Amino acid sequence: MAVEEKPGVKRSSSILPCFLFVELVIMSGTVLLAYYFEYTDTFPVHIQGFFCYDKSFSKPYPGPDDSSRIPPVLVYSLISAIPTVTILAGELCVFVTKAAAAQEKTIVTADCCYFSPLLRRIIRFLGVYAFGLFTTTIFANAGQVVTGNQTPHFLSACRPNYTALGCQSTAQYITERRSCTGHPLTVMSARKSFPSKDAALSVYAALYTAMYVTLVFKTKGTRLTKPTISLTLLCLAVLVGVIRVAEYRNHWADVLAGFFTGAAIAVFLVTCVINNFQQLQSPPPSPPQHHRPESMLGVPMVTLPCVDSPLENILPSPPPAHCTTPTSNHSNHPLVPLISVVAPPPPLSPSPQTSPLIILFLAFFLLLRPLSLFLTPLSPLQTQHESPFTEIT
């Protein structure tokens, strides 16, 4: 028994299997990969050498990340809480204020599960945001593991024995893997500088939330509310990078690379994956195609443009009459309406208004031609041999 389609309701048998067996699998793989990069030694860090007494790596050790003015716990809390609260508040406002006809349709699957537009949009936007968050973490950790660039306080954390290494000048390059005498975890953390993960995550969260506020929120009567919120979020993200540089935890190049990574992922997800936070609409019906008319014999008819002739302004128009007359000998033939005799066009006759001018022009030409023969002077040779008035001796 077929179920009647209700207005505002759309049936779909693929949304639940795709969510369970495709999107959740991809999300789980992303989380696991980020975990292995962050908390395990599955991917070893590349060991780079250093120059003796290198001043760019000799900044004082600022302590562990937990002692920073913006610790990782505060950064992770802000990048998780602010976008979530903003998206929940924005979707509730959109669901309450928007008319029912302008909202997405409710999806029904398996005759038991109903997915309202509010629930679908919240899961879609927050799910994409979480996916981008773990993707940014993977990109930043992968860059740190592959490059192995040292932090500005690397030598303070490494504490190399320059005497045992035989450092005589600053131009000597040390490649010994066991050159550091500091704590192994501290030394390993000092080798992960490029790009800055905290800068990448903060800019990703700030830009994603700012784009959501700009594209979804509707503020009537004010033009500065959305720019103020967006610029405040971006300012906080930039502040995270500035503090990382001021505390000698990252170089400027590391922070800028983190900013670029987070911004690129946020822009890609917003513009290419969730279509600028716009609702999903069914494609409009295609306009009806106009077919070329055909005659009764099946031959396509061609419509030719109508071109006005300049003779119509001079010559009189023919009297209105039917151009075709049906034949009478084959009146019973089925193709009689299609067979016709075309009457010949009437002969062109000069207009009575222009005939005196033509007659006058012809008379003037006939009178002028004999006069030109008598008035033209003849040369001596023409007078002797060709003149009609010479006497014949």
C-alpha positions in Angstrom: 0.0 0.0 0.0 1.5 3.3 -1.1 1.9 6.0 1.5 0.6 9.4 0.6 3.2 12.1 0.3 2.4 14.9 2.8 3.3 18.5 2.1 6.6 19.4 3.8 7.7 15.8 4.1 10.2 14.0 1.9 10.9 10.3 1.9 14.5 9.0 1.7 15.8 5.5 2.2 19.5 6.4 1.9 20.0 9.1 4.5 20.2 6.7 7.5 22.5 4.1 5.9 24.8 6.8 4.5 25.0 8.5 7.9 25.8 5.2 9.7 28.1 3.4 7.3 29.8 6.3 5.5 29.9 9.5 7.5 30.4 7.9 10.9 33.1 5.6 9.5 35.0 8.6 8.0 34.6 10.6 11.2 35.9 7.7 13.4 38.9 7.3 11.1 39.7 11.0 11.4 39.5 10.9 15.2 41.7 7.8 15.4 44.3 9.3 13.1 44.4 12.6 15.1 44.8 10.5 18.3 47.7 8.5 16.9 49.4 11.7 15.8 49.0 13.4 19.1 49.4 10.8 21.8 51.4 7.9 20.3 54.8 7.3 18.7 53.3 5.7 15.7 54.7 8.5 13.5 58.2 9.4 14.7 59.4 13.0 14.5 62.1 13.8 12.0 65.4 14.6 13.7 67.0 17.8 12.4 70.5 19.0 13.3 71.5 22.4 14.6 74.4 24.8 14.6 76.5 25.3 17.6 75.4 28.2 19.8 72.6 29.1 17.3 71.0 32.2 18.6 67.7 31.6 16.9 67.2 28.5 19.0 68.8 29.8 22.2 65.8 31.6 23.7 65.0 30.8 27.4 62.8 27.8 28.1 59.2 29.1 28.9 58.1 25.9 30.7 55.5 23.4 29.7 52.4 24.4 27.7 50.2 24.2 30.7 52.1 27.2 32.2 51.3 29.4 29.2 49.1 32.5 29.5 46.8 30.7 27.1 47.1 27.0 28.0 45.9 24.3 25.6 43.0 23.5 27.9 41.6 27.0 27.5 42.2 27.0 23.8 40.5 23.7 23.2 37.6 24.7 25.5 37.0 27.9 23.6 37.2 26.3 20.1 34.7 23.7 21.2 32.2 25.8 23.2 32.0 29.1 21.2 31.1 27.5 17.8 28.7 25.0 19.4 26.7 27.6 21.3 26.7 30.0 18.4 25.4 27.4 15.9 22.7 26.1 18.4 21.5 29.7 19.0 21.5 30.6 15.4 19.6 27.4 14.3 16.9 27.9 17.0 16.4 31.5 15.9 16.2 30.5 12.2 13.7 27.7 13.0 11.5 30.0 15.0 11.5 33.0 12.7 11.4 31.4 9.3 8.1 30.5 7.7 7.3 26.8 7.4 7.1 27.0 3.6 10.7 28.3 3.4 12.2 25.6 5.6 13.7 22.3 4.5 11.4 19.3 4.3 11.2 16.7 7.1 12.9 13.5 6.0 11.1 10.2 6.7 13.0 6.9 6.4 11.8 3.3 7.1 8.4 4.6 8.1 9.6 5.1 11.6 12.3 7.8 11.8 11.5 11.5 11.3 14.3 14.0 10.9 13.2 17.6 11.4 14.9 20.4 9.6 16.2 21.8 12.9 17.9 18.5 13.9 19.3 17.9 10.4 20.9 21.4 10.2 22.4 21.2 13.7 23.9 17.8 13.0 25.1 18.9 9.6 26.9 22.1 10.7 28.3 20.8 13.9 29.4 17.5 12.3 31.2 19.3 9.5 32.8 21.6 12.1 34.0 18.7 14.2 35.4 17.0 11.1 37.3 20.1 10.2 38.6 20.4 13.7 40.2 17.0 13.7 41.4 17.5 10.1 43.2 20.7 11.1 44.8 18.8 14.0 46.0 16.1 11.6 47.4 18.6 9.1 49.3 20.5 11.9 50.6 17.3 13.5 51.6 15.9 10.1 53.6 19.0 9.3 55.3 19.0 12.7 56.3 15.3 12.4 57.5 15.6 8.8 59.5 18.8 9.1 60.8 18.4 12.7 61.6 22.2 12.9 62.9 23.3 16.3 61.2 25.9 18.5 63.0 29.1 19.6 63.8 27.5 23.0 65.1 24.2 21.5 68.7 24.5 22.8 67.5 25.5 26.2 65.4 22.3 26.3 68.0 20.1 24.6 71.0 21.3 26.7 73.7 19.9 24.4 77.2 19.2 25.7 79.2 21.4 23.4 82.5 20.1 24.9 81.7 16.5 24.1 80.3 17.5 20.7 83.5 19.4 19.9 81.9 22.7 19.1 84.6 25.2 18.2 82.6 27.7 16.2 79.1 28.7 15.4 79.4 27.4 11.8 79.7 23.8 13.0 76.6 21.7 12.3 75.6 19.0 14.8 73.8 15.9 13.4 74.2 13.6 16.3 70.9 12.1 17.4 72.0 11.7 21.0 73.4 15.2 21.3 70.7 16.4 23.7 70.9 15.7 27.5 67.5 17.2 28.5 64.3 15.3 29.2 63.3 13.2 26.2 59.6 14.4 26.2 60.6 18.0 26.5 63.2 17.7 23.7 60.6 15.9 21.5 58.0 18.7 22.1 60.7 21.3 21.2 61.1 19.6 17.8 57.4 20.2 16.9 57.2 23.8 15.8 56.0 24.1 12.2 53.2 24.8 11.8 51.7 26.0 15.1 48.8 23.8 16.0 47.2 26.2 18.5 47.3 29.0 15.8 45.7 26.7 13.2 42.9 25.5 15.5 42.1 29.0 16.8 41.9 30.5 13.3 39.8 27.6 12.0 37.3 27.9 14.8 37.1 31.7 14.6 36.7 31.8 10.8 34.1 29.0 10.7 32.1 30.8 13.4 32.5 34.2 11.9 31.3 32.9 8.5 28.3 31.3 10.2 27.4 34.5 11.9 27.8 36.5 8.7 25.8 34.2 6.5 23.0 33.0 8.8 22.2 35.7 11.3 19.7 38.3 10.1 20.1 41.7 11.9 17.6 44.3 10.9 18.3 47.9 11.7 22.0 47.5 12.4 25.0 46.9 10.3 27.8 46.6 12.9 26.6 43.7 15.0 27.8 40.9 12.8 31.2 42.6 11.9 31.8 43.2 15.6 31.2 39.6 16.5 33.3 38.3 13.6 36.2 40.6 14.1 36.2 39.8 17.9 36.6 36.1 17.2 39.3 36.7 14.6 41.1 39.0 17.0 41.1 36.3 19.7 42.6 33.8 17.2 45.3 36.2 16.2 46.0 36.9 19.9 46.7 33.2 20.4 49.4 33.2 17.8 51.0 36.4 19.1 51.3 34.9 22.6 52.9 31.8 21.1 55.6 34.0 19.6 56.0 36.2 22.6 56.6 33.2 24.9 59.2 31.8 22.5 57.1 28.7 21.8 56.9 29.3 18.0 58.5 31.3 15.3 56.5 33.9 13.2 56.7 31.5 10.2 55.1 28.7 12.3 52.2 30.9 13.4 51.6 32.2 9.9 51.6 28.7 8.5 49.1 27.7 11.2 46.9 30.6 10.3 46.9 29.7 6.6 46.2 26.0 7.3 43.2 26.7 9.6 41.8 29.4 7.3 42.1 27.2 4.2 40.2 24.3 5.8 37.5 26.5 7.2 36.9 28.3 3.8 36.9 25.0 1.9 34.3 23.3 4.2 32.0 26.3 4.3 32.0 27.1 0.6 32.3 23.6 -0.9 30.8 21.2 1.6 27.9 22.9 3.3 27.1 25.5 0.6 27.6 28.6 2.8 25.2 27.4 5.5 22.2 27.6 3.0 19.3 25.2 3.1 19.2 22.3 0.7 16.6 22.9 -2.0 15.3 20.6 -4.6 16.3 21.4 -8.1 13.7 23.6 -9.9 11.6 21.9 -12.6 13.1 22.2 -16.1 11.2 24.5 -18.4 9.1 22.9 -21.1 11.0 22.4 -24.4 9.5 24.0 -27.5 9.6 21.5 -30.3 9.8 22.7 -33.9 6.4 22.4 -35.6 6.0 19.7 -38.2 3.7 19.5 -41.2 1.2 16.7 -41.8 3.7 15.0 -44.1 6.3 14.7 -41.3 8.7 17.3 -42.8 9.9 19.9 -40.3 8.8 23.4 -41.1 11.4 26.2 -41.0 10.4 29.7 -40.0 12.1 32.4 -42.1 12.5 36.0 -41.0 10.4 38.6 -42.7 12.5 41.2 -44.6 10.9 44.4 -45.8 11.8 45.4 -49.4 12.6 49.0 -50.2 10.4 48.7 -53.3 7.3 48.6 -51.1 7.7 52.3 -50.5 7.6 53.1 -54.3 5.5 50.4 -55.9 1.9 50.0 -55.0 1.0 46.9 -53.0 -0.9 44.2 -54.9 -4.6 43.9 -54.2 -5.4 41.5 -51.4 -6.3 38.1 -52.8 -5.8 34.5 -51.8 -2.5 33.2 -53.3 -3.6 29.6 -53.4 -6.7 28.0 -54.8 -7.5 24.4 -54.2 -7.8 22.1 -57.2 -11.2 20.9 -58.2 -10.2 17.8 -60.2 -9.0 15.8 -57.2 -11.4 16.9 -54.5 -11.7 13.4 -53.0 -7.9 12.9 -52.6 -6.7 12.9 -49.0 -3.9 15.3 -49.8 -6.2 17.9 -51.4 -5.7 20.5 -48.6 -1.9 20.2 -49.2 -2.0 20.5 -53.0 -2.6 23.9 -54.3 -1.9 26.1 -57.3 0.1 29.2 -56.7 -1.3 32.2 -58.7 1.4 34.2 -60.5 2.1 37.6 -59.1 0.6 40.6 -60.8 2.9 42.5 -63.2 4.6 45.4 -61.8 3.3 48.7 -63.1 4.7 52.1 -62.3 2.9 54.2 -59.8 0.8 57.0 -61.2 2.6 59.4 -59.0 6.0 58.7 -60.5 5.1 58.1 -64.2 5.3 61.9 -65.2 8.8 62.1 -63.8 10.0 59.1 -65.8 8.4 60.5 -69.1 10.0 63.9 -68.5 13.4 62.3 -67.9 13.2 60.2 -71.1 12.1 63.2 -73.2 15.0 65.3 -71.8 17.5 62.6 -72.6 16.2 62.1 -76.2 16.4 65.8 -76.9 19.9 66.2 -75.4 21.5 63.4 -77.4 21.1 65.0 -80.9 22.2 68.4 -79.6 25.4 67.0 -78.2 26.4 65.7 -81.7 26.0 69.1 -83.4 27.6 71.1 -80.6 30.7 69.0 -80.2 33.7 70.5 -82.1 35.4 68.2 -84.6 39.1 67.8 -85.1 40.8 68.4 -88.6 41.1 64.8 -89.3 37.6 64.1 -88.4 36.5 67.1 -90.6 38.3 65.6 -93.6 37.5 61.9 -93.3 34.6 61.5 -91.0 32.5 64.7 -91.3 29.1 64.0 -93.0 29.2 67.5 -94.6 32.4 67.0 -96.7 31.8 67.0 -100.5 32.5 63.9 -102.5 34.8 64.7 -105.5 
